[in-house]
Amino acid sequence: MTLTCEDRCAVTELIALHGHLCDGGELDRLDEVFTTDVIYDVTDFGQEVLRGVEACAEAGRALGELNPVGHHVTNIVLTEQTDGRVHARSKGIGVRADGTTGSLTYEDIVVRVDQGWRISHRKVLARRVPLGG
């Protein structure tokens, strides 16, 4: 498979859509971003691995007011895999209601399904020290 410019654009927009849906409280639309059986790994934040798009939505609802008010994604790098999947690495900046911020890295596996591109696996890594320390 060759990753076309259109594919790259679609995957980049897919990654961006996550923040818009979360920030807008549209957690019932996360199936537009993730496969139904997504693995969402937030163990780096002391949480359990979430399994399934509904578990992701429920975790967001449970967090309630502790959710960031802004999810900002940047520095998206896409690497085509030999099996048709895409590895996407991006940086995230979360803005909390009190104005404090945090930085993280998203490591995603993106697959093409009948509805288009979707994230099937996401690992969220906290950035706590400079230079990869």
Secondary structure, DSSP 8 states (H G I E B T S, - for coil): ----HHHHHHHHHHHHHHHHHHHTT-GGGGGGTEEEEEEEE-GGGT---EESHHHHHHHHHHHGGGS-SEEEEEEEEEEE-TTS-EEEEEEEEEE-TTS-EEEEEEEEEEEEETTEEEEEEEEEEEE-SGGG-
